[in-house]
Amino acid sequence: MPLLPPGPDRPAEPIAGYEDLRLWAALLAILLATFMSAFAGTSAHSWQAVAASGMSIGFKGANHAAKAMVLMGVELYSNPDLRAQAKAEFTELLGPDYTYESLLGDREPPLDYRR
């Protein structure tokens, strides 16, 4: 599923479980990857998923996810052409007259923890 910033011809796309990610997608290029850490067909919020996460399949899923993230980071750091291509594609998706507007609107934060 593409994660594109909202625009006049592109309404905000819902991302299951990652609603706060939508705010960052307008500012940064984001890669969303999912990895299997439980058996196929297991409900995410169930005792079966919790049990599987502590078994070898959970450790293997976490290990594969970590390896994939590290290899992606190494590739991005060591390949300036890939970074330039990703930035150009993201800038093209944003468009020339894109301005960021928070989905929360232009208002004061609901809680002021710094008082």
N, C-alpha and C positions, 0 to 999 in steps of 0.2 A: 504494500500500500504506500503510495507516495505521500510524503509529509511536506506539503507545500504551505507557505504562508498564505493567509486569507487575502483576497483581493477583490476587486469589483466583479470579476467573472469567476471567482473561486471562493465559495463560502468556506468557513472553518470546517475542517474535517474532524469528526470525533475519533479519538484514539482510545480504545478501550484500556482503562487502567492507567493512562498517562495523560490526563487532562491538563496538568500543569506544563507538560512538554510543549503544548501548543503555543504557549507564550514565548518560549525560547526559540521555536522554529521560525519565528519572524525575524530573529536577530542572528541566529547561528545556523549553519548547516548541521543537520542532525542525522545520524544513522541509528536506526532502531533495529536491533537484531534480537531474535528470541531463540532459546535453546531448550531442548528437551531435558528435563530433569526428573520426570516421572513417566510412568507407563502411558502409552497412547490411550485416550479415552478417560483418563483420570480427571475428575473435577478439581479445579485449582484450589478451592478452599474446602478441603475435605481431609479426614484423617489419613486417607490413602496417600494423598499428595505429601502430607507431613511425614508419613512413614517412609515414602520413597526418597524424600530429600535426604534422609539420614542413612540411606543404603548406598550401595555402590553406584547405582544409576544416577543418584543425585550428585555424588562426588564427581562422577565422570562428566555429567552435564556441566557442572560448574567449572571443571578443569578445561573442557573444550571451549566454553565461553571465554574463559580467561586467556587461553591461547589465541583464540580468534581476535580478541580485542588487542592483545599485545602485537600480534602480527600486522594488524591493520594500522596500529600506531607507528610501528617501525616503517611500514611502507609509506605512510604519509610523511613522516619525518625525513626519510631518505630519498623521496622522489618529488623534487620541486615541481616537475611538470604536472604530476597528479594533483598537487595542491592548487596550482594555477588553474587547472581544468575544473576542479571542484568549485573554486571560488567564482570562476567565470560563469559556470552553469547556475550557481546559486544567485549571482547578481542578475543574470538573464531572467530567472524565474521571478525575482522581485520586481523587475521592470524599472524604467528610468525615473518615474515619479512616485516611487513607493515611499510612504512615510509610516513609521511604526505607530500604532495606536494600541494601547493596552486593552485587553479584553475586559478588564475590570472597570475601565472608564477613567475619566479624569477626576479623581476624588481623593480625599485624604484617606490614609489607611484606617480600617475600622477599629484597630487597637493600637494605642500608642504605648509601646513598652519602654520608651526612653524617658518617660516622665518621672 
